[in-house]
Amino acid sequence: MTIGLFFGSFNPIHHGHLIIANTIVNYTDLKQVWFVISPHNPLKKQESLLHEHDRYDMVDKAIADNPKLKSCDIEFHLPRPSYTVDTLVHLSEKYPQHQFALIMGGDNLATLQKWKNYEHILAYYPIYVYPRPSTPSTEFDTHPKVTFVKAPLLDISATYIREAIQQNKSIKYLLPEAVEQHIYRKNFYI
């Protein structure tokens, strides 16, 4: 089975993430999309990041009704900081019956040459890219392992959602109702 890996903090997961994953799994040859919850991105502030297991639970709640989408905690068990190439290699060794592909936004493709062992990623793993507005073209746009997938993009950010919660504003319709209820029940982001 060919599985797309959608990496992120998902702090919290929202409809923008879900639309991208659902579009990619339905308009490409990928059979499933796994949300790989990252323990901590060194480029993001730790204090605004919920515990990894809480974010995993929210992803699980968000995708519970879609068998083509799965949550994945593999990076919780790998050395930190985690690098995409190491996670890809580890998953390929752990699940040799599957082929893995990477899902990313056009903004990430533009910085791919800065990633650890990006040459290995390009050599062995297909990359599915959802273009973002005003993303510059890159040297990788025509690479045979890179496929662009037109996906509807919502201009929703997890930061916006967290700030709305802190300001006691509604987050209805920004994320699945089950995730919204879980956030309020657990008093997350307050």
Backbone torsions as a table, in degrees:
resi	resn	phi	psi	omega
1	MET	NA	140.8	176.7
2	THR	-96.7	124.8	-173.6
3	ILE	-121.5	130.0	175.1
4	GLY	-90.9	136.8	-179.9
5	LEU	-107.2	119.8	-178.4
6	PHE	-109.6	101.6	-176.5
7	PHE	-86.0	146.6	174.8
8	GLY	174.3	168.2	175.5
9	SER	-77.3	-35.4	-178.5
10	PHE	49.7	60.7	-170.6
11	ASN	-121.3	64.0	4.5
12	PRO	-98.9	169.1	171.4
13	ILE	-66.3	144.4	-179.0
14	HIS	-141.6	178.3	-175.8
15	HIS	-61.2	-30.5	176.7
16	GLY	-59.2	-45.5	177.4
17	HIS	-61.3	-45.3	-174.4
18	LEU	-67.2	-38.5	178.6
19	ILE	-64.5	-43.1	178.7
20	ILE	-61.4	-50.6	-178.0
21	ALA	-61.2	-45.3	-178.2
22	ASN	-65.7	-39.9	178.1
23	THR	-63.2	-46.4	-177.0
24	ILE	-65.2	-40.3	-178.7
25	VAL	-72.3	-22.5	-178.8
26	ASN	-97.9	-16.7	-177.0
27	TYR	-118.0	13.0	176.9
28	THR	-133.3	-174.9	177.7
29	ASP	-85.3	1.9	178.7
30	LEU	-70.8	136.5	-178.5
31	LYS	-91.1	-26.9	177.6
32	GLN	-145.8	157.8	168.9
33	VAL	-121.5	127.6	175.8
34	TRP	-104.0	127.0	173.4
35	PHE	-83.1	110.7	179.7
36	VAL	-92.8	105.9	-177.0
37	ILE	-79.3	120.0	-178.6
38	SER	-84.0	130.8	-179.6
39	PRO	-59.5	-50.7	178.2
40	HIS	-160.2	119.8	175.3
41	ASN	-80.7	121.2	-179.0
42	PRO	-58.4	-17.3	-179.5
43	LEU	-88.0	-2.9	-178.4
44	LYS	-114.6	151.2	-179.5
45	LYS	-70.0	130.9	-178.0
46	GLN	-66.4	-35.9	-173.6
47	GLU	-65.6	-24.8	179.6
48	SER	-89.8	-2.3	-174.9
49	LEU	-95.9	120.9	175.2
50	LEU	-66.6	160.3	176.2
51	HIS	-55.9	144.5	-176.2
52	GLU	-56.6	-36.9	-179.1
53	HIS	-70.1	-32.4	175.9
54	ASP	-67.5	-40.5	178.5
55	ARG	-68.7	-36.6	175.5
56	TYR	-61.2	-45.3	179.3
57	ASP	-60.1	-40.4	179.4
58	MET	-65.9	-40.4	176.6
59	VAL	-61.4	-46.2	178.3
60	ASP	-54.9	-45.4	-179.9
61	LYS	-64.9	-38.0	-177.0
62	ALA	-67.6	-32.1	-173.3
63	ILE	-110.9	10.4	-173.7
64	ALA	-55.1	-29.9	-175.7
65	ASP	-95.1	8.3	-177.2
66	ASN	-126.3	104.5	-177.7
67	PRO	-67.5	-12.3	178.4
68	LYS	-84.4	-9.3	-179.5
69	LEU	-115.1	135.4	-178.8
70	LYS	-133.6	152.3	172.9
71	SER	-97.2	147.4	-174.4
72	CYS	-136.5	124.9	-179.0
73	ASP	-106.4	21.0	-173.4
74	ILE	-55.0	-36.7	-177.1
75	GLU	-72.8	-13.9	175.7
76	PHE	-66.6	-23.5	-172.8
77	HIS	-108.0	7.5	-179.4
78	LEU	-107.6	159.4	177.1
79	PRO	-58.1	149.9	-178.8
80	ARG	-114.8	146.8	-1.5
81	PRO	-68.4	151.1	180.0
82	SER	-88.5	141.2	177.6
83	TYR	-115.9	140.0	-176.2
84	THR	-54.1	-43.6	-177.5
85	VAL	-61.8	-39.1	179.7
86	ASP	-66.9	-39.3	178.3
87	THR	-65.4	-43.3	178.2
88	LEU	-59.9	-46.9	-179.8
89	VAL	-63.6	-43.8	-179.9
90	HIS	-61.5	-46.2	179.5
91	LEU	-64.4	-38.7	178.7
92	SER	-63.3	-36.7	177.7
93	GLU	-73.9	-39.1	-177.6
94	LYS	-72.5	-34.7	-177.8
95	TYR	-125.3	69.5	-177.1
96	PRO	-63.8	-16.4	179.3
97	GLN	-76.9	-11.1	-178.9
98	HIS	-110.6	156.2	169.2
99	GLN	-109.8	139.4	-177.4
100	PHE	-113.6	146.2	177.1
101	ALA	-131.6	159.9	-178.2
102	LEU	-106.2	138.1	176.2
103	ILE	-113.8	129.1	-180.0
104	MET	-152.2	161.3	174.0
105	GLY	-80.3	159.3	178.9
106	GLY	-58.8	-29.3	178.1
107	ASP	-65.1	-36.0	177.3
108	ASN	-71.9	-37.0	177.2
109	LEU	-60.2	-36.1	-179.4
110	ALA	-64.5	-21.6	179.9
111	THR	-111.5	11.9	-175.0
112	LEU	-56.4	-35.3	-178.1
113	GLN	-64.3	-12.9	177.6
114	LYS	-90.8	-8.3	-177.6
115	TRP	-76.5	149.7	176.0
116	LYS	-60.4	127.1	176.5
117	ASN	50.3	42.8	-178.9
118	TYR	-60.4	-27.1	178.8
119	GLU	-63.4	-38.4	178.7
120	HIS	-65.6	-42.2	178.1
121	ILE	-58.9	-49.4	-178.4
122	LEU	-64.4	-31.2	-178.3
123	ALA	-74.9	-34.1	-169.5
124	TYR	-117.4	-12.2	-174.1
125	TYR	-130.9	126.1	173.8
126	PRO	-64.1	149.8	178.5
127	ILE	-123.4	124.6	176.8
128	TYR	-104.4	123.2	-173.1
129	VAL	-115.6	128.8	170.8
130	TYR	-99.9	115.9	-177.1
131	PRO	-65.3	141.8	174.8
132	ARG	-109.6	150.9	178.8
133	PRO	-58.9	142.6	176.6
134	SER	61.3	22.4	172.9
135	THR	-81.1	129.0	-179.6
136	PRO	-69.0	154.2	175.0
137	SER	-71.1	155.4	-175.5
138	THR	-129.9	169.7	176.3
139	GLU	-66.7	-14.8	-176.9
140	PHE	-93.7	-7.7	-174.9
141	ASP	-55.4	-33.4	-177.3
142	THR	-105.1	9.2	179.2
143	HIS	-63.7	139.3	-177.5
144	PRO	-62.7	-19.7	179.0
145	LYS	-89.8	-5.2	-176.4
146	VAL	-102.4	125.6	177.3
147	THR	-123.4	127.5	176.5
148	PHE	-90.2	134.0	179.9
149	VAL	-122.2	118.8	178.7
150	LYS	-73.9	115.1	-179.7
151	ALA	-125.0	141.5	175.2
152	PRO	-65.6	130.1	-178.7
153	LEU	-110.6	133.9	174.2
154	LEU	-104.6	136.7	179.7
155	ASP	-85.1	67.7	177.5
156	ILE	-117.4	136.9	175.0
157	SER	-124.6	149.4	176.4
158	ALA	-62.4	-33.6	177.7
159	THR	-60.7	-45.3	178.4
160	TYR	-58.2	-43.8	-179.5
161	ILE	-64.0	-45.9	179.4
162	ARG	-61.3	-42.6	179.6
163	GLU	-65.5	-38.6	178.2
164	ALA	-62.2	-41.4	178.3
165	ILE	-62.7	-44.7	-179.0
166	GLN	-64.5	-27.9	179.6
167	GLN	-94.0	8.8	179.1
168	ASN	59.3	37.4	177.5
169	LYS	-101.0	160.4	-179.5
170	SER	-70.0	140.3	172.6
171	ILE	-115.8	11.3	179.5
172	LYS	-56.6	139.8	179.0
173	TYR	76.1	-5.7	178.3
174	LEU	-86.7	-24.2	-178.8
175	LEU	-148.3	166.3	-179.0
176	PRO	-59.2	146.3	-177.9
177	GLU	-57.7	-38.2	179.9
178	ALA	-62.4	-36.4	178.5
179	VAL	-71.9	-43.4	177.8
180	GLU	-57.1	-48.1	-179.8
181	GLN	-62.0	-40.6	179.6
182	HIS	-63.5	-42.0	179.2
183	ILE	-60.0	-47.1	-178.5
184	TYR	-70.8	-36.0	179.5
185	ARG	-64.8	-37.1	-177.3
186	LYS	-93.5	-2.0	-177.8
187	ASN	57.9	41.7	178.8
188	PHE	-74.2	146.8	173.1
189	TYR	67.0	11.6	-179.3
190	ILE	-87.7	NA	NA
